[in-house]
Amino acid sequence: MTSTAGLKLRGFVGKRDPLVFPADDDALGMSLFGRVTDALKKGLPAPAVFVFYPGQIDRYSMRPLFQASRGIRHRYISAMAGGDQVECVALLGALKLRRQGVVGAHMALSVFLEWPDNRWWSGWQPLDANRALVGEGPTIRTAVDGSPRPSGVGGWFAFARRTGVQLRTHRADTPIH
């Protein structure tokens, strides 16, 4: 799959294995965080978006969108969230972590999940200058525990509902190996 409005995103469609991608919020978040942690062994994990449907998962490489403005990224992810039967959307990878009061940006492994009812789950763990994880495990925050949503992510479903934006995809006629 690729997008057609100037930016091209590589996407992959696969079957959703409930053992790998469970329905429970915390279990899904920790499963995704485990995937990002495993990917770190091969190098810095590039940003990606996973779109979960009943029985299916679409995965998009977000590398081209991280060259674009934050507004364009938000609109694209919102368009992914605006599709029919989307259960939840996840943004994950090694991302620049910007925090109030902290000068400069630091890298962190990060997973942010959002559901159509505005629930969200966030897990992040900083990386040091050598790209090694700092700390014992990820910091987990959720909408359900009353935490404020991290700035710069989420709000995708609400934006999609307000604007009616949906991602249109073009699927290749032949498989790419």
Residue pairs with C-beta under 8 A, 6 or more apart in sequence:
1 9
1 10
1 11
1 12
1 13
1 58
1 60
1 169
1 170
1 171
1 172
2 8
2 9
2 10
2 11
2 169
2 170
3 9
3 76
3 167
3 168
3 169
4 168
4 170
7 64
7 65
7 68
7 72
7 76
8 64
9 60
9 61
9 62
9 64
9 65
9 76
10 60
10 61
11 58
11 59
11 60
11 61
11 169
12 58
12 59
12 60
13 56
13 57
13 58
13 59
13 171
14 56
14 57
14 59
15 55
15 56
15 57
16 52
16 53
16 54
16 55
16 56
16 57
20 31
21 28
21 31
21 32
21 52
21 57
22 28
22 31
23 87
25 113
25 115
25 119
25 121
25 142
25 144
26 121
26 140
26 142
28 52
28 88
28 90
28 113
28 121
29 111
29 113
29 121
29 122
29 123
29 140
30 123
32 50
32 90
32 92
32 111
32 113
32 123
33 92
33 109
33 111
33 123
33 125
33 138
35 92
36 45
36 92
36 93
36 94
36 109
36 110
36 111
37 109
37 125
37 133
39 45
40 94
40 109
40 131
40 133
44 94
44 107
44 131
45 92
45 93
45 94
45 109
46 61
46 62
46 63
46 93
46 94
47 61
47 62
47 63
47 65
47 66
47 91
47 92
47 93
47 94
47 95
48 59
48 60
48 61
48 62
48 91
48 92
48 93
49 59
49 60
49 62
49 77
49 80
49 89
49 90
49 91
49 92
50 57
50 58
50 59
50 60
50 89
50 90
50 92
51 57
51 58
51 59
51 60
51 80
51 81
51 83
51 86
51 89
52 86
52 87
52 88
52 89
52 90
53 83
53 85
53 86
53 87
54 85
54 87
58 80
60 80
62 73
62 91
62 93
65 72
65 73
65 76
66 73
70 152
74 155
74 156
74 159
75 159
75 165
76 167
77 89
77 91
77 156
78 155
78 156
78 157
78 159
78 160
78 163
78 165
79 160
79 165
79 166
79 167
80 86
80 89
80 156
80 167
81 89
81 114
81 116
81 156
81 157
81 159
81 160
82 157
82 160
82 161
82 164
82 165
82 166
82 167
83 166
83 167
86 116
86 157
87 115
87 116
88 113
88 114
88 115
88 116
89 113
89 114
89 156
89 157
90 111
90 112
90 113
90 114
91 110
91 111
91 112
91 153
92 110
92 111
92 112
93 109
93 110
94 107
94 108
94 109
94 110
94 127
94 131
95 107
95 108
95 110
96 105
96 106
96 107
96 108
97 105
97 106
97 107
97 108
97 110
97 124
97 126
98 105
98 151
98 152
106 126
106 127
107 126
107 127
107 131
108 124
108 125
108 126
108 127
109 124
109 125
109 127
109 133
109 138
110 122
110 123
110 124
111 121
111 122
111 123
111 124
111 138
112 120
112 121
112 122
112 150
112 153
112 154
113 120
113 121
113 122
114 120
114 153
114 154
114 155
114 156
114 157
115 157
116 157
118 143
118 157
118 158
119 142
119 143
119 144
120 142
120 143
120 149
120 154
121 140
121 141
121 142
121 143
122 140
122 141
122 142
122 147
122 149
122 150
122 153
123 138
123 139
123 140
123 141
124 138
124 139
125 133
125 134
125 135
125 137
125 138
125 139
126 133
126 134
126 135
127 133
127 134
128 134
141 147
141 150
143 149
149 155
159 165
160 166
